[in-house]
Amino acid sequence: MNLKKFTLSLLAVPLLAAGVVGVVAPSVGAAAPEGITLRKGVDSSKGDDQVTCLFGTEAGCEGNGIFKTIVNVILFLVGAIAVIMLVFGGVKYTVSNGDSNAVTSAKNTIMYAIVGLVVAILAYAIVNFVITSINSTQTQG
């Protein structure tokens, strides 16, 4: 009986979403009154203390968007942790005294730290590429 209720609830969510989209979507495409644009509507919904520099392309941001700042801080922390683990693995390898289990554990720590560094560098490159792409499409459009 529980499986039947679960299956019905899984089917109910998309149907409910489709019903809401069917009701709301036609009014979204309706013609706006003269003088009202989408940009004015977005600006009017913003509070006074909200961040306006999301990607760094807005006026007065000087290229320092909130997304880029947050991602850079997180990637710095990941890189720092990876370097610390690399040093820790080296110390483990040095003090293993030939114990095969300790040597294997130290080698795994070093390998995973290097993988973490590579992932952090690739993530930084990908995020900057995406943000640059978003910025270039915003300035073109």
Secondary structure, 3 states (H helix, E strand, C coil): CHHHHHHHHHHHHHHHHHHHHHHHHHHHCCCCCCCCCHHHHHHHCCCCCCCCCCCCCCCCCCCCCHHHHHHHHHHHHHHHHHHHHHHHHHHHHHCCCCCHHHHHHHHHHHHHHHHHHHHHHHHHHHHHHHHHHHHHHHHHC
